[in-house]
Amino acid sequence: MIEALAGLILNVIVADSTTGQNLMKGVITYNKIENMKQDDKWKASLHEESHQILKDAIREAGKQ
């Protein structure tokens, strides 16, 4: 099951599509949050991460 999911993600990323890129960013962000929860650092970095996501969204909107 995990291998099928990993294969699907790789197929989407390799396609160089916007959907694949957004999906990968979401997975990376989710993994960062999970790691911070395990280290109990998520409260300190939640503010910083939300600003980074907002900056990325503004940049993407500016490109269009």
Backbone as CSV, one residue per row, in Angstrom:
resi,resn,N_x,N_y,N_z,CA_x,CA_y,CA_z,C_x,C_y,C_z
1,MET,0.825,-1.194,0.000,0.000,0.000,0.000,0.871,1.259,0.000
2,ILE,1.881,1.276,0.844,2.761,2.437,0.926,3.528,2.614,-0.377
3,GLU,3.961,1.502,-0.965,4.702,1.583,-2.218,3.833,2.126,-3.343
4,ALA,2.555,1.751,-3.345,1.643,2.259,-4.369,1.459,3.763,-4.218
5,LEU,1.333,4.208,-2.990,1.177,5.646,-2.736,2.440,6.398,-3.146
6,ALA,3.605,5.859,-2.808,4.861,6.504,-3.193,4.994,6.548,-4.713
7,GLY,4.602,5.476,-5.382,4.649,5.447,-6.841,3.729,6.483,-7.457
8,LEU,2.549,6.630,-6.897,1.601,7.626,-7.390,2.159,9.033,-7.233
9,ILE,2.742,9.302,-6.093,3.320,10.624,-5.846,4.459,10.891,-6.828
10,LEU,5.321,9.917,-7.029,6.433,10.108,-7.966,5.932,10.341,-9.386
11,ASN,4.883,9.635,-9.784,4.325,9.832,-11.123,3.780,11.243,-11.295
12,VAL,3.137,11.746,-10.276,2.573,13.091,-10.350,3.690,14.128,-10.383
13,ILE,4.734,13.921,-9.593,5.845,14.878,-9.532,6.617,14.883,-10.848
14,VAL,6.857,13.724,-11.391,7.637,13.619,-12.621,6.912,14.287,-13.788
15,ALA,5.617,14.370,-13.718,4.833,14.953,-14.807,5.046,16.458,-14.941
16,ASP,5.772,17.076,-14.040,6.025,18.519,-14.052,4.731,19.333,-14.107
17,SER,3.749,18.870,-13.406,2.482,19.593,-13.380,2.387,20.427,-12.110
18,THR,1.559,21.433,-12.161,1.347,22.282,-10.994,0.738,21.474,-9.862
19,THR,-0.152,20.569,-10.188,-0.773,19.731,-9.172,0.276,18.895,-8.452
20,GLY,1.215,18.338,-9.185,2.274,17.543,-8.578,3.156,18.362,-7.659
21,GLN,3.467,19.561,-8.080,4.294,20.437,-7.253,3.558,20.829,-5.974
22,ASN,2.277,21.155,-6.095,1.501,21.518,-4.915,1.346,20.337,-3.978
23,LEU,1.153,19.166,-4.539,1.037,17.963,-3.718,2.331,17.718,-2.960
24,MET,3.459,17.875,-3.626,4.752,17.654,-2.968,4.986,18.674,-1.866
25,LYS,4.637,19.939,-2.104,4.778,20.967,-1.070,3.929,20.632,0.144
26,GLY,2.724,20.126,-0.118,1.839,19.736,0.981,2.408,18.596,1.794
27,VAL,2.982,17.608,1.119,3.573,16.470,1.816,4.768,16.919,2.646
28,ILE,5.603,17.774,2.081,6.777,18.266,2.806,6.349,19.067,4.029
29,THR,5.369,19.931,3.866,4.883,20.732,4.986,4.296,19.844,6.073
30,TYR,3.526,18.839,5.669,2.949,17.909,6.643,4.051,17.190,7.419
31,ASN,5.079,16.739,6.723,6.184,16.047,7.394,6.913,16.965,8.366
32,LYS,7.096,18.223,7.994,7.742,19.173,8.893,6.925,19.354,10.160
33,ILE,5.613,19.477,9.997,4.735,19.669,11.153,4.772,18.447,12.052
34,GLU,4.725,17.255,11.470,4.767,16.032,12.272,6.079,15.922,13.038
35,ASN,7.185,16.272,12.394,8.477,16.227,13.088,8.528,17.218,14.238
36,MET,7.955,18.389,14.045,7.946,19.390,15.108,7.054,18.959,16.269
37,LYS,5.966,18.285,15.970,5.100,17.788,17.036,5.834,16.758,17.873
38,GLN,6.615,15.911,17.228,7.362,14.896,17.965,8.446,15.535,18.833
39,ASP,9.052,16.596,18.355,10.098,17.284,19.108,9.523,18.322,20.076
40,ASP,8.219,18.516,20.043,7.513,19.504,20.874,8.008,20.926,20.603
41,LYS,8.369,21.190,19.353,8.804,22.526,18.935,7.763,23.196,18.049
42,TRP,6.635,22.558,17.833,5.677,23.065,16.862,5.068,24.391,17.271
43,LYS,4.930,24.641,18.558,4.334,25.912,18.993,5.243,27.089,18.634
44,ALA,6.535,26.894,18.780,7.483,27.976,18.512,7.599,28.274,17.028
45,SER,7.450,27.266,16.201,7.668,27.480,14.773,6.384,27.593,13.961
46,LEU,5.240,27.465,14.585,3.977,27.570,13.863,3.826,28.947,13.222
47,HIS,4.188,29.966,13.939,4.095,31.332,13.429,5.004,31.507,12.213
48,GLU,6.230,31.041,12.316,7.184,31.165,11.214,6.719,30.394,9.981
49,GLU,6.216,29.191,10.184,5.779,28.364,9.058,4.561,28.976,8.370
50,SER,3.652,29.540,9.135,2.471,30.153,8.523,2.861,31.363,7.683
51,HIS,3.842,32.113,8.122,4.319,33.249,7.326,4.985,32.779,6.039
52,GLN,5.739,31.691,6.114,6.394,31.169,4.914,5.362,30.693,3.901
53,ILE,4.319,30.017,4.368,3.263,29.549,3.472,2.564,30.739,2.821
54,LEU,2.308,31.774,3.594,1.664,32.971,3.060,2.550,33.655,2.024
55,LYS,3.851,33.750,2.299,4.780,34.343,1.333,4.794,33.552,0.030
56,ASP,4.822,32.222,0.146,4.826,31.386,-1.056,3.543,31.567,-1.862
57,ALA,2.424,31.672,-1.174,1.149,31.854,-1.864,1.105,33.201,-2.580
58,ILE,1.636,34.237,-1.955,1.657,35.566,-2.572,2.567,35.560,-3.799
59,ARG,3.720,34.892,-3.704,4.625,34.790,-4.849,3.965,34.075,-6.010
60,GLU,3.283,32.975,-5.730,2.612,32.216,-6.771,1.498,33.039,-7.416
61,ALA,0.774,33.793,-6.618,-0.296,34.638,-7.157,0.291,35.755,-8.017
62,GLY,1.466,36.264,-7.655,2.110,37.314,-8.420,2.623,36.831,-9.778
63,LYS,2.935,35.549,-9.879,3.447,34.993,-11.128,2.338,34.840,-12.161
64,GLN,1.120,34.739,-11.708,0.005,34.478,-12.634,-0.554,35.721,-13.185
